[in-house]
Amino acid sequence: MKRFTIPCDFGGVKHPFHVYIGNPVPNSHPIKYQAAWLQEERGGTIPTDVIDSFQKLYQIAKENGVSFEELCVYALGQASNSDGEAT
């Protein structure tokens, strides 16, 4: 299981929130239950682009027979590396 910190919206204010990525339930969104818990228990929402990104990564992992956890680590590591590059 891997932990990622993402900025979530709490009434218009962004705060970091940890999501945990493991082996999702087949045919279910990989962070469905965490997003529901965050909304119901804390009143926060995970940004739509983050939800969509995890769904796309899950689809890619299934189609290519690779570990969803490891694909997330690789993809999000690449994204954070490109964010910090000087142009």
Distance bins in CASP14 RR format, pairs under 12 A and 6 or more apart:
PFRMAT RR
TARGET T0000
AUTHOR 0000-0000-0000
RMODE 2
METHOD distances of the structure
MODEL  1
1 18 0 0 0 0 0 1 0 0 0 0 0
1 19 0 0 0 0 0 1 0 0 0 0 0
1 20 1 0 1 0 0 0 0 0 0 0 0
1 21 1 0 0 1 0 0 0 0 0 0 0
1 22 1 0 1 0 0 0 0 0 0 0 0
1 23 0 0 0 0 1 0 0 0 0 0 0
1 24 0 0 0 0 0 1 0 0 0 0 0
1 30 0 0 0 0 0 1 0 0 0 0 0
1 34 0 0 0 0 0 1 0 0 0 0 0
1 67 0 0 0 0 0 1 0 0 0 0 0
1 68 0 0 0 0 0 1 0 0 0 0 0
1 69 1 0 0 1 0 0 0 0 0 0 0
1 70 0 0 0 0 0 1 0 0 0 0 0
1 72 0 0 0 0 0 1 0 0 0 0 0
1 73 0 0 0 0 0 1 0 0 0 0 0
2 18 0 0 0 0 0 1 0 0 0 0 0
2 19 0 0 0 0 1 0 0 0 0 0 0
2 20 1 0 0 1 0 0 0 0 0 0 0
2 21 1 0 1 0 0 0 0 0 0 0 0
2 22 1 0 0 1 0 0 0 0 0 0 0
2 23 0 0 0 0 0 1 0 0 0 0 0
2 30 0 0 0 0 0 1 0 0 0 0 0
2 31 0 0 0 0 0 1 0 0 0 0 0
2 54 0 0 0 0 0 1 0 0 0 0 0
2 57 0 0 0 0 0 1 0 0 0 0 0
2 67 0 0 0 0 1 0 0 0 0 0 0
2 68 0 0 0 0 1 0 0 0 0 0 0
2 69 1 0 1 0 0 0 0 0 0 0 0
2 70 0 0 0 0 1 0 0 0 0 0 0
2 71 0 0 0 0 0 1 0 0 0 0 0
2 72 1 0 0 1 0 0 0 0 0 0 0
2 73 1 0 1 0 0 0 0 0 0 0 0
2 74 0 0 0 0 0 1 0 0 0 0 0
2 75 0 0 0 0 0 1 0 0 0 0 0
2 76 0 0 0 0 1 0 0 0 0 0 0
2 77 0 0 0 0 0 1 0 0 0 0 0
3 16 0 0 0 0 0 1 0 0 0 0 0
3 17 0 0 0 0 0 1 0 0 0 0 0
3 18 1 0 1 0 0 0 0 0 0 0 0
3 19 1 0 0 1 0 0 0 0 0 0 0
3 20 1 0 1 0 0 0 0 0 0 0 0
3 21 1 0 0 1 0 0 0 0 0 0 0
3 22 0 0 0 0 0 1 0 0 0 0 0
3 34 0 0 0 0 0 1 0 0 0 0 0
3 69 0 0 0 0 0 1 0 0 0 0 0
3 72 0 0 0 0 0 1 0 0 0 0 0
3 73 0 0 0 0 0 1 0 0 0 0 0
3 76 0 0 0 0 0 1 0 0 0 0 0
4 16 0 0 0 0 0 1 0 0 0 0 0
4 17 0 0 0 0 1 0 0 0 0 0 0
4 18 1 0 0 1 0 0 0 0 0 0 0
4 19 1 0 1 0 0 0 0 0 0 0 0
4 20 1 0 0 1 0 0 0 0 0 0 0
4 21 1 0 0 1 0 0 0 0 0 0 0
4 22 0 0 0 0 0 1 0 0 0 0 0
4 30 0 0 0 0 0 1 0 0 0 0 0
4 31 0 0 0 0 1 0 0 0 0 0 0
4 34 0 0 0 0 0 1 0 0 0 0 0
4 46 0 0 0 0 0 1 0 0 0 0 0
4 50 0 0 0 0 1 0 0 0 0 0 0
4 53 0 0 0 0 0 1 0 0 0 0 0
4 54 0 0 0 0 1 0 0 0 0 0 0
4 57 0 0 0 0 0 1 0 0 0 0 0
4 69 0 0 0 0 0 1 0 0 0 0 0
4 72 1 0 0 1 0 0 0 0 0 0 0
4 73 0 0 0 0 1 0 0 0 0 0 0
4 75 0 0 0 0 0 1 0 0 0 0 0
4 76 1 0 0 1 0 0 0 0 0 0 0
4 77 0 0 0 0 1 0 0 0 0 0 0
4 79 0 0 0 0 0 1 0 0 0 0 0
4 80 0 0 0 0 0 1 0 0 0 0 0
5 14 0 0 0 0 0 1 0 0 0 0 0
5 15 0 0 0 0 0 1 0 0 0 0 0
5 16 1 0 1 0 0 0 0 0 0 0 0
5 17 1 0 0 1 0 0 0 0 0 0 0
5 18 1 0 1 0 0 0 0 0 0 0 0
5 19 1 0 0 1 0 0 0 0 0 0 0
5 20 0 0 0 0 0 1 0 0 0 0 0
5 21 0 0 0 0 0 1 0 0 0 0 0
5 46 0 0 0 0 0 1 0 0 0 0 0
5 50 0 0 0 0 0 1 0 0 0 0 0
5 76 0 0 0 0 0 1 0 0 0 0 0
5 80 0 0 0 0 0 1 0 0 0 0 0
6 14 0 0 0 0 1 0 0 0 0 0 0
6 15 0 0 0 0 0 1 0 0 0 0 0
6 16 1 0 0 1 0 0 0 0 0 0 0
6 17 1 0 0 1 0 0 0 0 0 0 0
6 18 0 0 0 0 1 0 0 0 0 0 0
6 19 1 0 0 1 0 0 0 0 0 0 0
6 20 0 0 0 0 0 1 0 0 0 0 0
6 21 0 0 0 0 0 1 0 0 0 0 0
6 31 0 0 0 0 1 0 0 0 0 0 0
6 34 0 0 0 0 0 1 0 0 0 0 0
6 35 0 0 0 0 0 1 0 0 0 0 0
6 38 0 0 0 0 0 1 0 0 0 0 0
6 44 0 0 0 0 0 1 0 0 0 0 0
6 45 0 0 0 0 0 1 0 0 0 0 0
6 46 1 0 0 1 0 0 0 0 0 0 0
6 47 1 0 0 1 0 0 0 0 0 0 0
6 48 0 0 0 0 0 1 0 0 0 0 0
6 49 0 0 0 0 0 1 0 0 0 0 0
6 50 1 0 1 0 0 0 0 0 0 0 0
6 51 0 0 0 0 1 0 0 0 0 0 0
6 53 0 0 0 0 1 0 0 0 0 0 0
6 54 0 0 0 0 1 0 0 0 0 0 0
6 72 0 0 0 0 0 1 0 0 0 0 0
6 76 0 0 0 0 1 0 0 0 0 0 0
6 79 0 0 0 0 0 1 0 0 0 0 0
6 80 0 0 0 0 0 1 0 0 0 0 0
7 13 0 0 0 0 1 0 0 0 0 0 0
7 14 1 0 1 0 0 0 0 0 0 0 0
7 15 1 0 0 1 0 0 0 0 0 0 0
7 16 1 0 0 1 0 0 0 0 0 0 0
7 17 1 0 0 1 0 0 0 0 0 0 0
7 18 0 0 0 0 0 1 0 0 0 0 0
7 19 0 0 0 0 0 1 0 0 0 0 0
7 44 0 0 0 0 0 1 0 0 0 0 0
7 45 0 0 0 0 0 1 0 0 0 0 0
7 46 0 0 0 0 1 0 0 0 0 0 0
7 47 1 0 0 1 0 0 0 0 0 0 0
7 49 0 0 0 0 0 1 0 0 0 0 0
7 50 0 0 0 0 1 0 0 0 0 0 0
8 14 1 0 0 1 0 0 0 0 0 0 0
8 15 1 0 0 1 0 0 0 0 0 0 0
8 16 1 0 0 1 0 0 0 0 0 0 0
8 17 1 0 1 0 0 0 0 0 0 0 0
8 18 0 0 0 0 1 0 0 0 0 0 0
8 19 0 0 0 0 1 0 0 0 0 0 0
8 31 0 0 0 0 0 1 0 0 0 0 0
8 34 0 0 0 0 0 1 0 0 0 0 0
8 35 0 0 0 0 1 0 0 0 0 0 0
8 37 0 0 0 0 0 1 0 0 0 0 0
8 38 1 0 0 1 0 0 0 0 0 0 0
8 39 0 0 0 0 1 0 0 0 0 0 0
8 42 0 0 0 0 1 0 0 0 0 0 0
8 43 0 0 0 0 1 0 0 0 0 0 0
8 44 1 0 1 0 0 0 0 0 0 0 0
8 45 1 0 0 1 0 0 0 0 0 0 0
8 46 1 0 1 0 0 0 0 0 0 0 0
8 47 1 0 0 1 0 0 0 0 0 0 0
8 48 0 0 0 0 0 1 0 0 0 0 0
8 50 0 0 0 0 1 0 0 0 0 0 0
8 51 0 0 0 0 0 1 0 0 0 0 0
9 15 0 0 0 0 1 0 0 0 0 0 0
9 16 0 0 0 0 0 1 0 0 0 0 0
9 17 0 0 0 0 1 0 0 0 0 0 0
9 35 0 0 0 0 0 1 0 0 0 0 0
9 38 0 0 0 0 1 0 0 0 0 0 0
9 39 0 0 0 0 0 1 0 0 0 0 0
9 42 0 0 0 0 0 1 0 0 0 0 0
9 43 0 0 0 0 1 0 0 0 0 0 0
9 44 1 0 0 1 0 0 0 0 0 0 0
9 45 1 0 1 0 0 0 0 0 0 0 0
9 46 0 0 0 0 1 0 0 0 0 0 0
9 47 1 0 0 1 0 0 0 0 0 0 0
9 48 0 0 0 0 0 1 0 0 0 0 0
9 49 0 0 0 0 0 1 0 0 0 0 0
9 50 0 0 0 0 0 1 0 0 0 0 0
10 16 0 0 0 0 0 1 0 0 0 0 0
10 17 0 0 0 0 1 0 0 0 0 0 0
10 38 0 0 0 0 1 0 0 0 0 0 0
10 39 0 0 0 0 0 1 0 0 0 0 0
10 41 0 0 0 0 0 1 0 0 0 0 0
10 42 1 0 0 1 0 0 0 0 0 0 0
10 43 1 0 0 1 0 0 0 0 0 0 0
10 44 1 0 1 0 0 0 0 0 0 0 0
10 45 0 0 0 0 1 0 0 0 0 0 0
10 46 0 0 0 0 0 1 0 0 0 0 0
10 47 0 0 0 0 0 1 0 0 0 0 0
11 39 0 0 0 0 0 1 0 0 0 0 0
11 42 0 0 0 0 0 1 0 0 0 0 0
11 43 1 0 0 1 0 0 0 0 0 0 0
11 44 1 0 0 1 0 0 0 0 0 0 0
11 45 0 0 0 0 1 0 0 0 0 0 0
12 43 0 0 0 0 0 1 0 0 0 0 0
12 44 0 0 0 0 1 0 0 0 0 0 0
12 45 0 0 0 0 1 0 0 0 0 0 0
12 47 0 0 0 0 0 1 0 0 0 0 0
13 43 0 0 0 0 0 1 0 0 0 0 0
13 44 0 0 0 0 1 0 0 0 0 0 0
13 45 0 0 0 0 0 1 0 0 0 0 0
14 44 0 0 0 0 0 1 0 0 0 0 0
14 45 0 0 0 0 0 1 0 0 0 0 0
14 46 0 0 0 0 0 1 0 0 0 0 0
14 47 0 0 0 0 1 0 0 0 0 0 0
14 50 0 0 0 0 0 1 0 0 0 0 0
15 38 0 0 0 0 0 1 0 0 0 0 0
15 42 0 0 0 0 1 0 0 0 0 0 0
15 43 0 0 0 0 0 1 0 0 0 0 0
15 44 0 0 0 0 1 0 0 0 0 0 0
15 45 0 0 0 0 0 1 0 0 0 0 0
15 46 0 0 0 0 0 1 0 0 0 0 0
16 46 0 0 0 0 0 1 0 0 0 0 0
17 31 0 0 0 0 0 1 0 0 0 0 0
17 34 0 0 0 0 1 0 0 0 0 0 0
17 35 0 0 0 0 0 1 0 0 0 0 0
17 37 0 0 0 0 0 1 0 0 0 0 0
17 38 1 0 0 1 0 0 0 0 0 0 0
17 39 0 0 0 0 0 1 0 0 0 0 0
17 41 0 0 0 0 0 1 0 0 0 0 0
17 42 0 0 0 0 1 0 0 0 0 0 0
17 43 0 0 0 0 0 1 0 0 0 0 0
17 44 1 0 0 1 0 0 0 0 0 0 0
17 45 0 0 0 0 1 0 0 0 0 0 0
17 46 1 0 0 1 0 0 0 0 0 0 0
17 47 0 0 0 0 0 1 0 0 0 0 0
17 50 0 0 0 0 0 1 0 0 0 0 0
18 31 0 0 0 0 0 1 0 0 0 0 0
18 34 0 0 0 0 1 0 0 0 0 0 0
18 37 0 0 0 0 0 1 0 0 0 0 0
18 38 0 0 0 0 0 1 0 0 0 0 0
18 46 0 0 0 0 0 1 0 0 0 0 0
19 29 0 0 0 0 0 1 0 0 0 0 0
19 30 0 0 0 0 1 0 0 0 0 0 0
19 31 1 0 1 0 0 0 0 0 0 0 0
19 32 0 0 0 0 0 1 0 0 0 0 0
19 33 0 0 0 0 0 1 0 0 0 0 0
19 34 1 0 1 0 0 0 0 0 0 0 0
19 35 0 0 0 0 1 0 0 0 0 0 0
19 37 0 0 0 0 0 1 0 0 0 0 0
19 38 0 0 0 0 1 0 0 0 0 0 0
19 46 1 0 0 1 0 0 0 0 0 0 0
19 47 0 0 0 0 0 1 0 0 0 0 0
19 50 0 0 0 0 1 0 0 0 0 0 0
19 51 0 0 0 0 0 1 0 0 0 0 0
19 53 0 0 0 0 0 1 0 0 0 0 0
19 54 0 0 0 0 1 0 0 0 0 0 0
19 69 0 0 0 0 0 1 0 0 0 0 0
19 72 0 0 0 0 1 0 0 0 0 0 0
19 76 0 0 0 0 0 1 0 0 0 0 0
20 30 0 0 0 0 0 1 0 0 0 0 0
20 31 0 0 0 0 1 0 0 0 0 0 0
20 33 0 0 0 0 0 1 0 0 0 0 0
20 34 1 0 0 1 0 0 0 0 0 0 0
20 37 0 0 0 0 0 1 0 0 0 0 0
20 54 0 0 0 0 0 1 0 0 0 0 0
20 69 0 0 0 0 1 0 0 0 0 0 0
20 72 0 0 0 0 0 1 0 0 0 0 0
21 29 0 0 0 0 0 1 0 0 0 0 0
21 30 1 0 0 1 0 0 0 0 0 0 0
21 31 1 0 0 1 0 0 0 0 0 0 0
21 34 0 0 0 0 1 0 0 0 0 0 0
21 50 0 0 0 0 0 1 0 0 0 0 0
21 53 0 0 0 0 0 1 0 0 0 0 0
21 54 1 0 0 1 0 0 0 0 0 0 0
21 57 0 0 0 0 1 0 0 0 0 0 0
21 58 0 0 0 0 1 0 0 0 0 0 0
21 61 0 0 0 0 0 1 0 0 0 0 0
21 67 0 0 0 0 0 1 0 0 0 0 0
21 68 1 0 0 1 0 0 0 0 0 0 0
21 69 1 0 1 0 0 0 0 0 0 0 0
21 70 0 0 0 0 1 0 0 0 0 0 0
21 71 0 0 0 0 1 0 0 0 0 0 0
21 72 1 0 1 0 0 0 0 0 0 0 0
21 73 0 0 0 0 1 0 0 0 0 0 0
21 75 0 0 0 0 0 1 0 0 0 0 0
21 76 0 0 0 0 1 0 0 0 0 0 0
22 30 1 0 0 1 0 0 0 0 0 0 0
22 31 0 0 0 0 1 0 0 0 0 0 0
22 33 0 0 0 0 0 1 0 0 0 0 0
22 34 0 0 0 0 0 1 0 0 0 0 0
22 54 0 0 0 0 0 1 0 0 0 0 0
22 57 0 0 0 0 0 1 0 0 0 0 0
22 58 0 0 0 0 0 1 0 0 0 0 0
22 61 0 0 0 0 0 1 0 0 0 0 0
22 67 0 0 0 0 1 0 0 0 0 0 0
22 68 1 0 0 1 0 0 0 0 0 0 0
22 69 1 0 1 0 0 0 0 0 0 0 0
22 70 0 0 0 0 0 1 0 0 0 0 0
22 71 0 0 0 0 0 1 0 0 0 0 0
22 72 0 0 0 0 1 0 0 0 0 0 0
22 73 0 0 0 0 0 1 0 0 0 0 0
23 30 0 0 0 0 1 0 0 0 0 0 0
23 58 0 0 0 0 0 1 0 0 0 0 0
23 61 0 0 0 0 1 0 0 0 0 0 0
23 62 0 0 0 0 0 1 0 0 0 0 0
23 67 0 0 0 0 1 0 0 0 0 0 0
23 68 1 0 0 1 0 0 0 0 0 0 0
23 69 1 0 0 1 0 0 0 0 0 0 0
23 70 0 0 0 0 0 1 0 0 0 0 0
23 72 0 0 0 0 0 1 0 0 0 0 0
24 30 1 0 1 0 0 0 0 0 0 0 0
24 31 0 0 0 0 1 0 0 0 0 0 0
24 32 0 0 0 0 1 0 0 0 0 0 0
24 33 0 0 0 0 1 0 0 0 0 0 0
24 34 0 0 0 0 0 1 0 0 0 0 0
24 54 0 0 0 0 1 0 0 0 0 0 0
24 55 0 0 0 0 1 0 0 0 0 0 0
24 57 0 0 0 0 0 1 0 0 0 0 0
24 58 1 0 0 1 0 0 0 0 0 0 0
24 59 0 0 0 0 0 1 0 0 0 0 0
24 61 0 0 0 0 1 0 0 0 0 0 0
24 62 0 0 0 0 1 0 0 0 0 0 0
24 67 0 0 0 0 0 1 0 0 0 0 0
24 68 1 0 0 1 0 0 0 0 0 0 0
24 69 0 0 0 0 1 0 0 0 0 0 0
24 72 0 0 0 0 0 1 0 0 0 0 0
25 31 0 0 0 0 0 1 0 0 0 0 0
25 32 0 0 0 0 1 0 0 0 0 0 0
25 33 0 0 0 0 1 0 0 0 0 0 0
25 58 0 0 0 0 0 1 0 0 0 0 0
25 68 0 0 0 0 0 1 0 0 0 0 0
26 58 0 0 0 0 0 1 0 0 0 0 0
26 62 0 0 0 0 1 0 0 0 0 0 0
26 68 0 0 0 0 0 1 0 0 0 0 0
27 55 0 0 0 0 0 1 0 0 0 0 0
27 58 0 0 0 0 0 1 0 0 0 0 0
27 59 0 0 0 0 0 1 0 0 0 0 0
27 62 0 0 0 0 1 0 0 0 0 0 0
28 34 0 0 0 0 0 1 0 0 0 0 0
28 35 0 0 0 0 0 1 0 0 0 0 0
28 36 0 0 0 0 0 1 0 0 0 0 0
28 54 0 0 0 0 0 1 0 0 0 0 0
28 55 0 0 0 0 0 1 0 0 0 0 0
28 58 0 0 0 0 1 0 0 0 0 0 0
28 62 0 0 0 0 0 1 0 0 0 0 0
29 35 1 0 0 1 0 0 0 0 0 0 0
29 36 0 0 0 0 1 0 0 0 0 0 0
29 46 0 0 0 0 0 1 0 0 0 0 0
29 50 0 0 0 0 0 1 0 0 0 0 0
29 51 1 0 0 1 0 0 0 0 0 0 0
29 52 0 0 0 0 1 0 0 0 0 0 0
29 53 0 0 0 0 0 1 0 0 0 0 0
29 54 1 0 0 1 0 0 0 0 0 0 0
29 55 1 0 1 0 0 0 0 0 0 0 0
29 56 0 0 0 0 0 1 0 0 0 0 0
29 57 0 0 0 0 0 1 0 0 0 0 0
29 58 1 0 0 1 0 0 0 0 0 0 0
29 59 0 0 0 0 0 1 0 0 0 0 0
29 68 0 0 0 0 0 1 0 0 0 0 0
30 46 0 0 0 0 0 1 0 0 0 0 0
30 50 0 0 0 0 0 1 0 0 0 0 0
30 51 0 0 0 0 1 0 0 0 0 0 0
30 52 0 0 0 0 0 1 0 0 0 0 0
30 53 0 0 0 0 0 1 0 0 0 0 0
30 54 1 0 1 0 0 0 0 0 0 0 0
30 55 1 0 0 1 0 0 0 0 0 0 0
30 56 0 0 0 0 0 1 0 0 0 0 0
30 57 1 0 0 1 0 0 0 0 0 0 0
30 58 1 0 1 0 0 0 0 0 0 0 0
30 59 0 0 0 0 1 0 0 0 0 0 0
30 60 0 0 0 0 0 1 0 0 0 0 0
30 61 0 0 0 0 1 0 0 0 0 0 0
30 62 0 0 0 0 0 1 0 0 0 0 0
30 68 1 0 0 1 0 0 0 0 0 0 0
30 69 0 0 0 0 1 0 0 0 0 0 0
30 71 0 0 0 0 0 1 0 0 0 0 0
30 72 0 0 0 0 1 0 0 0 0 0 0
31 37 0 0 0 0 1 0 0 0 0 0 0
31 38 0 0 0 0 1 0 0 0 0 0 0
31 39 0 0 0 0 0 1 0 0 0 0 0
31 45 0 0 0 0 0 1 0 0 0 0 0
31 46 1 0 0 1 0 0 0 0 0 0 0
31 47 0 0 0 0 0 1 0 0 0 0 0
31 50 0 0 0 0 1 0 0 0 0 0 0
31 51 1 0 0 1 0 0 0 0 0 0 0
31 52 0 0 0 0 0 1 0 0 0 0 0
31 53 0 0 0 0 0 1 0 0 0 0 0
31 54 1 0 1 0 0 0 0 0 0 0 0
31 55 0 0 0 0 1 0 0 0 0 0 0
31 57 0 0 0 0 0 1 0 0 0 0 0
31 58 0 0 0 0 1 0 0 0 0 0 0
31 68 0 0 0 0 0 1 0 0 0 0 0
31 72 0 0 0 0 0 1 0 0 0 0 0
32 38 0 0 0 0 0 1 0 0 0 0 0
32 39 0 0 0 0 0 1 0 0 0 0 0
32 46 0 0 0 0 0 1 0 0 0 0 0
32 51 0 0 0 0 1 0 0 0 0 0 0
32 54 0 0 0 0 1 0 0 0 0 0 0
32 55 0 0 0 0 1 0 0 0 0 0 0
32 58 0 0 0 0 0 1 0 0 0 0 0
33 39 0 0 0 0 0 1 0 0 0 0 0
33 40 0 0 0 0 0 1 0 0 0 0 0
33 41 0 0 0 0 0 1 0 0 0 0 0
33 46 0 0 0 0 0 1 0 0 0 0 0
34 40 0 0 0 0 0 1 0 0 0 0 0
34 41 0 0 0 0 0 1 0 0 0 0 0
34 42 0 0 0 0 0 1 0 0 0 0 0
34 44 0 0 0 0 0 1 0 0 0 0 0
34 45 0 0 0 0 0 1 0 0 0 0 0
34 46 1 0 0 1 0 0 0 0 0 0 0
34 50 0 0 0 0 0 1 0 0 0 0 0
34 51 0 0 0 0 0 1 0 0 0 0 0
34 54 0 0 0 0 1 0 0 0 0 0 0
35 41 0 0 0 0 0 1 0 0 0 0 0
35 42 0 0 0 0 0 1 0 0 0 0 0
35 43 0 0 0 0 0 1 0 0 0 0 0
35 44 0 0 0 0 1 0 0 0 0 0 0
35 45 1 0 0 1 0 0 0 0 0 0 0
35 46 1 0 1 0 0 0 0 0 0 0 0
35 47 0 0 0 0 0 1 0 0 0 0 0
35 48 0 0 0 0 0 1 0 0 0 0 0
35 50 0 0 0 0 1 0 0 0 0 0 0
35 51 1 0 0 1 0 0 0 0 0 0 0
35 52 0 0 0 0 0 1 0 0 0 0 0
35 54 0 0 0 0 1 0 0 0 0 0 0
35 55 0 0 0 0 0 1 0 0 0 0 0
36 42 0 0 0 0 0 1 0 0 0 0 0
36 43 0 0 0 0 0 1 0 0 0 0 0
36 44 0 0 0 0 0 1 0 0 0 0 0
36 45 0 0 0 0 0 1 0 0 0 0 0
36 46 0 0 0 0 1 0 0 0 0 0 0
36 51 0 0 0 0 0 1 0 0 0 0 0
37 43 0 0 0 0 1 0 0 0 0 0 0
37 44 0 0 0 0 1 0 0 0 0 0 0
37 45 0 0 0 0 0 1 0 0 0 0 0
37 46 0 0 0 0 0 1 0 0 0 0 0
38 44 1 0 1 0 0 0 0 0 0 0 0
38 45 1 0 0 1 0 0 0 0 0 0 0
38 46 1 0 0 1 0 0 0 0 0 0 0
38 47 0 0 0 0 0 1 0 0 0 0 0
38 50 0 0 0 0 0 1 0 0 0 0 0
38 51 0 0 0 0 0 1 0 0 0 0 0
39 45 1 0 0 1 0 0 0 0 0 0 0
39 46 0 0 0 0 1 0 0 0 0 0 0
39 51 0 0 0 0 0 1 0 0 0 0 0
45 51 0 0 0 0 1 0 0 0 0 0 0
46 52 0 0 0 0 0 1 0 0 0 0 0
46 53 0 0 0 0 0 1 0 0 0 0 0
46 54 0 0 0 0 1 0 0 0 0 0 0
46 55 0 0 0 0 0 1 0 0 0 0 0
47 53 0 0 0 0 1 0 0 0 0 0 0
47 54 0 0 0 0 0 1 0 0 0 0 0
48 54 0 0 0 0 0 1 0 0 0 0 0
48 55 0 0 0 0 0 1 0 0 0 0 0
49 55 0 0 0 0 0 1 0 0 0 0 0
49 56 0 0 0 0 0 1 0 0 0 0 0
49 79 0 0 0 0 0 1 0 0 0 0 0
50 56 0 0 0 0 0 1 0 0 0 0 0
50 57 0 0 0 0 0 1 0 0 0 0 0
50 72 0 0 0 0 0 1 0 0 0 0 0
50 76 0 0 0 0 0 1 0 0 0 0 0
50 79 0 0 0 0 0 1 0 0 0 0 0
51 57 0 0 0 0 0 1 0 0 0 0 0
51 58 0 0 0 0 0 1 0 0 0 0 0
52 58 0 0 0 0 0 1 0 0 0 0 0
52 59 0 0 0 0 0 1 0 0 0 0 0
53 59 0 0 0 0 0 1 0 0 0 0 0
53 60 0 0 0 0 0 1 0 0 0 0 0
53 71 0 0 0 0 0 1 0 0 0 0 0
53 72 0 0 0 0 1 0 0 0 0 0 0
53 75 0 0 0 0 1 0 0 0 0 0 0
53 76 0 0 0 0 1 0 0 0 0 0 0
53 79 0 0 0 0 1 0 0 0 0 0 0
54 60 0 0 0 0 0 1 0 0 0 0 0
54 61 0 0 0 0 0 1 0 0 0 0 0
54 68 0 0 0 0 1 0 0 0 0 0 0
54 69 0 0 0 0 0 1 0 0 0 0 0
54 71 0 0 0 0 0 1 0 0 0 0 0
54 72 1 0 0 1 0 0 0 0 0 0 0
54 75 0 0 0 0 1 0 0 0 0 0 0
54 76 0 0 0 0 1 0 0 0 0 0 0
55 61 0 0 0 0 0 1 0 0 0 0 0
55 62 0 0 0 0 0 1 0 0 0 0 0
55 68 0 0 0 0 0 1 0 0 0 0 0
55 72 0 0 0 0 0 1 0 0 0 0 0
56 62 0 0 0 0 0 1 0 0 0 0 0
56 63 0 0 0 0 0 1 0 0 0 0 0
56 68 0 0 0 0 0 1 0 0 0 0 0
56 71 0 0 0 0 0 1 0 0 0 0 0
56 72 0 0 0 0 0 1 0 0 0 0 0
56 75 0 0 0 0 1 0 0 0 0 0 0
57 63 0 0 0 0 0 1 0 0 0 0 0
57 64 0 0 0 0 0 1 0 0 0 0 0
57 66 0 0 0 0 0 1 0 0 0 0 0
57 67 0 0 0 0 0 1 0 0 0 0 0
57 68 1 0 0 1 0 0 0 0 0 0 0
57 69 0 0 0 0 1 0 0 0 0 0 0
57 70 0 0 0 0 0 1 0 0 0 0 0
57 71 1 0 1 0 0 0 0 0 0 0 0
57 72 1 0 1 0 0 0 0 0 0 0 0
57 73 0 0 0 0 0 1 0 0 0 0 0
57 74 0 0 0 0 1 0 0 0 0 0 0
57 75 1 0 1 0 0 0 0 0 0 0 0
57 76 0 0 0 0 1 0 0 0 0 0 0
57 77 0 0 0 0 0 1 0 0 0 0 0
57 78 0 0 0 0 0 1 0 0 0 0 0
57 79 0 0 0 0 0 1 0 0 0 0 0
58 64 0 0 0 0 0 1 0 0 0 0 0
58 65 0 0 0 0 0 1 0 0 0 0 0
58 66 0 0 0 0 0 1 0 0 0 0 0
58 67 0 0 0 0 0 1 0 0 0 0 0
58 68 1 0 1 0 0 0 0 0 0 0 0
58 69 0 0 0 0 0 1 0 0 0 0 0
58 71 0 0 0 0 1 0 0 0 0 0 0
58 72 0 0 0 0 1 0 0 0 0 0 0
58 75 0 0 0 0 0 1 0 0 0 0 0
59 65 0 0 0 0 0 1 0 0 0 0 0
59 66 0 0 0 0 0 1 0 0 0 0 0
59 68 0 0 0 0 1 0 0 0 0 0 0
59 71 0 0 0 0 0 1 0 0 0 0 0
60 66 1 0 0 1 0 0 0 0 0 0 0
60 67 0 0 0 0 0 1 0 0 0 0 0
60 68 0 0 0 0 1 0 0 0 0 0 0
60 70 0 0 0 0 0 1 0 0 0 0 0
60 71 1 0 0 1 0 0 0 0 0 0 0
60 72 0 0 0 0 0 1 0 0 0 0 0
60 74 0 0 0 0 0 1 0 0 0 0 0
60 75 0 0 0 0 1 0 0 0 0 0 0
61 67 1 0 0 1 0 0 0 0 0 0 0
61 68 1 0 1 0 0 0 0 0 0 0 0
61 69 0 0 0 0 1 0 0 0 0 0 0
61 70 0 0 0 0 1 0 0 0 0 0 0
61 71 1 0 1 0 0 0 0 0 0 0 0
61 72 0 0 0 0 1 0 0 0 0 0 0
61 73 0 0 0 0 0 1 0 0 0 0 0
61 74 0 0 0 0 0 1 0 0 0 0 0
61 75 0 0 0 0 1 0 0 0 0 0 0
62 68 1 0 0 1 0 0 0 0 0 0 0
62 71 0 0 0 0 0 1 0 0 0 0 0
63 71 0 0 0 0 0 1 0 0 0 0 0
64 70 0 0 0 0 0 1 0 0 0 0 0
64 71 0 0 0 0 1 0 0 0 0 0 0
65 71 0 0 0 0 1 0 0 0 0 0 0
66 72 0 0 0 0 0 1 0 0 0 0 0
66 73 0 0 0 0 0 1 0 0 0 0 0
66 74 0 0 0 0 1 0 0 0 0 0 0
66 75 0 0 0 0 0 1 0 0 0 0 0
67 73 0 0 0 0 1 0 0 0 0 0 0
67 74 0 0 0 0 1 0 0 0 0 0 0
67 75 0 0 0 0 0 1 0 0 0 0 0
68 74 0 0 0 0 0 1 0 0 0 0 0
68 75 0 0 0 0 0 1 0 0 0 0 0
69 75 0 0 0 0 0 1 0 0 0 0 0
69 76 0 0 0 0 0 1 0 0 0 0 0
70 76 0 0 0 0 0 1 0 0 0 0 0
70 77 0 0 0 0 0 1 0 0 0 0 0
71 77 0 0 0 0 0 1 0 0 0 0 0
71 78 0 0 0 0 0 1 0 0 0 0 0
72 78 0 0 0 0 0 1 0 0 0 0 0
72 79 0 0 0 0 0 1 0 0 0 0 0
72 80 0 0 0 0 0 1 0 0 0 0 0
73 79 0 0 0 0 0 1 0 0 0 0 0
73 80 0 0 0 0 0 1 0 0 0 0 0
74 80 0 0 0 0 0 1 0 0 0 0 0
74 81 0 0 0 0 0 1 0 0 0 0 0
75 81 0 0 0 0 0 1 0 0 0 0 0
75 82 0 0 0 0 0 1 0 0 0 0 0
76 82 0 0 0 0 0 1 0 0 0 0 0
76 83 0 0 0 0 0 1 0 0 0 0 0
77 83 0 0 0 0 1 0 0 0 0 0 0
77 84 0 0 0 0 0 1 0 0 0 0 0
78 84 0 0 0 0 0 1 0 0 0 0 0
78 85 0 0 0 0 0 1 0 0 0 0 0
79 85 0 0 0 0 0 1 0 0 0 0 0
END
